[in-house]
Amino acid sequence: MIELAQIGTIAGKEFRDRIRNRWVLAVAVVFAAFALVIAYFGAAQQGAVGFRSIEITIASLVSLVIYLIPLIALILGFDAIVGERERGSLDLLLTMPITRLELILGKYLGLSAALALSTVAGFGLAGIAMANQLDLYALLNYSGFILSSVLLGMTFLSLAVMISVFATDRAGASGLAIALWFFFVLVFDLLLLGALVATGGHYGGAIFPYLLLLNPADVFRVLNIFNLDDVRTLYGMATVFPEELANPWLLGGIMLLWIATPLSIALWRFKR
């Protein structure tokens, strides 16, 4: 029987710790600053300054978020369990009337709340600053971008917790976290493109869109870019990704699966 009160207590402690050290404020300020700079100065290379369109702004922010949020989430959660083990506090926690499931969920939900608050606050402040230049359709697109950014952060936070459970020390966990970031953000797409180029596009082209679903960063990119007609062709999505697979509800479900799977693996390992 899961005790929600126990989960809430642990989650609340993790969340308050991030609030006290001003981590949430710092990340929110960074996100807000980047969003405003990109929105108003993103076209400076073309000799134009000022807000152009929400499509171009979201496309530019997607490229930024894919690099920043996974890295922040992995750094935030890589020592969630292994850090407690090294400090000697994990054994003390487990002597209390709390199950391992409640401990994992409490830590994950507390860290997720801190990351979600900083993401929503940062990009939300930028959205408020741009609100007078956005119509209802643009606001809905921008809100969807913020929500998907939260899901991306929760996905990599789930991966970070999994790493933290498997790792034997904080140094090893941090190394695994950085390696995971390099793989999903930088290496994965290069491997797919390299395979396509090496085979001249004759092999693997049909399964290429499905392989993209194996990378949460690519799922996030497709979720935000495919439905923006002004930038879809620029990103090459129109010719690579089938429209029936780009359903926002389907991609959102895949993001949720990416959140649940590493967390389930972490719990399985933690119980052992």
Phi and psi in degrees as a GROMACS rama.xvg file:
@    title "Ramachandran Plot"
@    xaxis  label "Phi"
@    yaxis  label "Psi"
@TYPE xy
-82.457  129.151  ILE-2
-94.6031  108.256  GLU-3
-64.2175  -31.0246  LEU-4
-64.5439  -38.8384  ALA-5
-65.4305  -43.6495  GLN-6
-61.8727  -43.9163  ILE-7
-63.2181  -36.5571  GLY-8
-64.4161  -46.6278  THR-9
-67.2664  -43.8865  ILE-10
-60.5079  -42.2555  ALA-11
-62.8098  -39.6471  GLY-12
-64.3676  -46.0838  LYS-13
-61.2812  -41.9451  GLU-14
-65.829  -44.9305  PHE-15
-64.9202  -36.0245  ARG-16
-60.6627  -40.0438  ASP-17
-71.7596  -32.3705  ARG-18
-68.8038  -42.8306  ILE-19
-62.7763  -40.787  ARG-20
-86.5076  13.0327  ASN-21
60.1871  22.4266  ARG-22
-63.1203  -45.5421  TRP-23
-60.8134  -44.6269  VAL-24
-62.1352  -43.5997  LEU-25
-62.6563  -45.9916  ALA-26
-67.1876  -40.0828  VAL-27
-61.5324  -42.6309  ALA-28
-63.3022  -41.6651  VAL-29
-61.9461  -46.5703  VAL-30
-63.3646  -43.8835  PHE-31
-63.5912  -42.7647  ALA-32
-64.4501  -46.3946  ALA-33
-62.8374  -43.0605  PHE-34
-62.5995  -42.8823  ALA-35
-68.9648  -41.3022  LEU-36
-62.108  -44.9471  VAL-37
-65.5753  -40.6609  ILE-38
-64.9617  -38.6399  ALA-39
-101.814  -21.3844  TYR-40
-124.026  10.5264  PHE-41
-65.1794  -23.659  GLY-42
-102.683  18.0854  ALA-43
-62.3692  -31.2986  ALA-44
-65.318  -26.2181  GLN-45
-91.4751  8.67857  GLN-46
82.107  16.3932  GLY-47
-122.418  140.426  ALA-48
-128.141  138.825  VAL-49
120.497  163.887  GLY-50
-66.23  131.252  PHE-51
-104.946  -64.4007  ARG-52
-156.342  155.279  SER-53
-68.0592  -30.124  ILE-54
-63.0598  -48.5768  GLU-55
-65.5583  -38.6505  ILE-56
-63.6463  -46.6913  THR-57
-63.7535  -41.8983  ILE-58
-58.9883  -41.8144  ALA-59
-69.746  -39.7365  SER-60
-66.8657  -33.9216  LEU-61
-59.3742  -44.7569  VAL-62
-61.6227  -37.4915  SER-63
-69.8483  -46.8719  LEU-64
-63.0481  -38.134  VAL-65
-59.9846  -30.9846  ILE-66
-84.2348  -43.7868  TYR-67
-80.7043  -53.2278  LEU-68
-63.4591  -45.0113  ILE-69
-57.6228  -41.5655  PRO-70
-65.0639  -44.4526  LEU-71
-62.5233  -43.1901  ILE-72
-64.6159  -42.0897  ALA-73
-66.5128  -40.9037  LEU-74
-65.8947  -36.7103  ILE-75
-66.9282  -36.6982  LEU-76
-111.287  -2.23081  GLY-77
-65.4683  -24.7018  PHE-78
-110.049  20.1134  ASP-79
-57.5192  -41.3959  ALA-80
-105.217  -48.0542  ILE-81
-64.6235  -30.1011  VAL-82
-65.2512  -42.401  GLY-83
-63.4919  -37.4857  GLU-84
-65.8493  -43.6261  ARG-85
-67.0961  -35.5355  GLU-86
-77.5438  -9.00602  ARG-87
81.438  7.80679  GLY-88
-90.9728  -12.2054  SER-89
-66.3879  -44.5492  LEU-90
-60.7589  -38.449  ASP-91
-64.4129  -42.6954  LEU-92
-60.9524  -39.8694  LEU-93
-76.1353  -13.2113  LEU-94
-80.9103  -13.1765  THR-95
-81.3512  163.807  MET-96
-72.5386  68.0688  PRO-97
-144.592  139.063  ILE-98
-87.6443  164.445  THR-99
-65.2065  -34.877  ARG-100
-61.8893  -45.2872  LEU-101
-64.4062  -36.7523  GLU-102
-65.6969  -48.089  LEU-103
-61.5105  -49.8931  ILE-104
-63.7379  -40.4422  LEU-105
-62.4133  -47.0775  GLY-106
-63.7479  -44.3766  LYS-107
-63.8589  -45.3313  TYR-108
-67.5971  -37.3606  LEU-109
-64.4632  -45.1164  GLY-110
-66.6755  -38.1768  LEU-111
-63.6439  -40.3633  SER-112
-63.5157  -40.9464  ALA-113
-64.7947  -44.6692  ALA-114
-67.0648  -40.9606  LEU-115
-65.2077  -40.8627  ALA-116
-62.3441  -45.1382  LEU-117
-65.1278  -37.5965  SER-118
-67.8867  -49.16  THR-119
-65.4002  -42.1865  VAL-120
-65.0816  -44.9717  ALA-121
-64.9858  -55.6743  GLY-122
-72.1614  -28.2945  PHE-123
-66.0345  -41.2375  GLY-124
-61.6235  -40.8572  LEU-125
-64.0749  -39.1916  ALA-126
-64.0014  -39.1965  GLY-127
-62.8551  -40.3616  ILE-128
-64.7988  -29.1911  ALA-129
-97.3374  -0.566645  MET-130
-57.4066  -37.4117  ALA-131
-70.0278  -9.4561  ASN-132
-109.435  6.93233  GLN-133
-115.509  137.61  LEU-134
-89.923  -178.418  ASP-135
-61.9929  -40.6471  LEU-136
-62.2973  -43.4272  TYR-137
-65.7858  -39.7981  ALA-138
-63.6106  -39.4101  LEU-139
-64.9104  -42.3  LEU-140
-62.2834  -42.6136  ASN-141
-68.4676  -38.0048  TYR-142
-63.6941  -40.2357  SER-143
-62.7377  -38.1088  GLY-144
-62.1735  -43.2378  PHE-145
-64.0322  -44.2107  ILE-146
-62.0753  -43.7777  LEU-147
-67.4622  -30.8576  SER-148
-65.2059  -38.9081  SER-149
-62.7561  -44.0812  VAL-150
-63.4118  -39.1715  LEU-151
-61.6574  -44.4037  LEU-152
-61.7136  -42.2212  GLY-153
-65.7906  -33.763  MET-154
-63.0164  -50.6271  THR-155
-73.2218  -25.1001  PHE-156
-68.0974  -37.8744  LEU-157
-62.3791  -42.1065  SER-158
-63.3424  -37.9288  LEU-159
-64.7761  -41.4671  ALA-160
-64.2984  -39.6076  VAL-161
-60.7112  -44.8832  MET-162
-59.4396  -42.6355  ILE-163
-63.2632  -33.2837  SER-164
-73.5269  -39.9134  VAL-165
-78.1713  -30.3798  PHE-166
-70.4542  150.663  ALA-167
-95.7962  -18.0609  THR-168
-152.715  166.28  ASP-169
-66.4158  -35.527  ARG-170
-62.9729  -45.0026  ALA-171
-64.5845  -39.1374  GLY-172
-64.9166  -41.5332  ALA-173
-65.6053  -38.6293  SER-174
-64.222  -42.4319  GLY-175
-64.3224  -38.6364  LEU-176
-63.0528  -44.8007  ALA-177
-66.3175  -39.8951  ILE-178
-62.6716  -40.0482  ALA-179
-65.0919  -39.6489  LEU-180
-62.9958  -46.143  TRP-181
-59.1586  -42.051  PHE-182
-65.5048  -52.716  PHE-183
-74.2109  -34.7965  PHE-184
-89.4101  -34.3076  VAL-185
-115.433  -45.5145  LEU-186
-83.9924  -40.0463  VAL-187
-55.0417  -51.7107  PHE-188
-65.8528  -35.0883  ASP-189
-64.5456  -38.3976  LEU-190
-64.8489  -42.8729  LEU-191
-65.1019  -46.4232  LEU-192
-64.897  -39.1516  LEU-193
-62.4016  -40.3067  GLY-194
-65.2961  -40.6594  ALA-195
-65.1126  -43.1781  LEU-196
-66.726  -41.7342  VAL-197
-63.7018  -32.6825  ALA-198
-95.3337  4.29169  THR-199
67.0565  17.1406  GLY-200
78.1002  5.49062  GLY-201
-82.8692  -20.2779  HIS-202
-125.728  138.176  TYR-203
85.8983  -7.62299  GLY-204
-61.0972  -36.1917  GLY-205
-70.5641  -32.3489  ALA-206
-96.4099  -2.54151  ILE-207
-54.3561  -47.4813  PHE-208
-60.9261  -35.0363  PRO-209
-72.1547  -32.9723  TYR-210
-66.0067  -31.6634  LEU-211
-61.965  -28.3799  LEU-212
-70.0157  -12.9027  LEU-213
-80.7463  0.0797598  LEU-214
-125.36  113.476  ASN-215
-61.1282  -28.9878  PRO-216
-65.9063  -37.7957  ALA-217
-71.0383  -37.0408  ASP-218
-60.7404  -43.3665  VAL-219
-61.8256  -43.475  PHE-220
-62.5372  -48.3624  ARG-221
-63.6417  -40.8791  VAL-222
-57.5995  -35.6436  LEU-223
-94.2797  -28.0547  ASN-224
-94.9734  -35.9462  ILE-225
-61.8522  -34.9374  PHE-226
-87.05  2.92684  ASN-227
-101.689  100.94  LEU-228
-60.1185  -33.3977  ASP-229
-67.2457  -24.1464  ASP-230
-120.947  -5.03939  VAL-231
-61.3392  -47.1873  ARG-232
-65.9451  -35.8798  THR-233
-59.6464  -37.0635  LEU-234
-85.4236  -6.12109  TYR-235
79.8486  7.49388  GLY-236
-68.8577  -30.5894  MET-237
-64.5089  -30.8406  ALA-238
-97.2151  -14.8519  THR-239
-104.909  -39.7023  VAL-240
-105.536  121.445  PHE-241
-66.3259  141.652  PRO-242
-63.4016  -35.6748  GLU-243
-67.7653  -23.481  GLU-244
-86.3528  -12.1781  LEU-245
-93.7333  19.3579  ALA-246
-61.9028  125.288  ASN-247
-57.4441  -36.4366  PRO-248
-68.4432  -38.7801  TRP-249
-64.4858  -47.065  LEU-250
-65.9072  -37.12  LEU-251
-62.8041  -40.0636  GLY-252
-63.8252  -37.3211  GLY-253
-65.8519  -38.5816  ILE-254
-62.1306  -41.5881  MET-255
-63.9228  -37.2058  LEU-256
-64.8019  -37.4048  LEU-257
-66.0533  -28.0787  TRP-258
-75.432  -45.0123  ILE-259
-72.5855  -36.4922  ALA-260
-66.0366  -53.9699  THR-261
-61.1955  -34.4748  PRO-262
-66.4947  -38.0932  LEU-263
-66.4576  -41.281  SER-264
-63.358  -41.3004  ILE-265
-60.9301  -42.6939  ALA-266
-65.8031  -42.421  LEU-267
-58.4253  -46.0959  TRP-268
-68.237  -40.6081  ARG-269
-64.6464  -35.6196  PHE-270
-67.5488  -27.3952  LYS-271
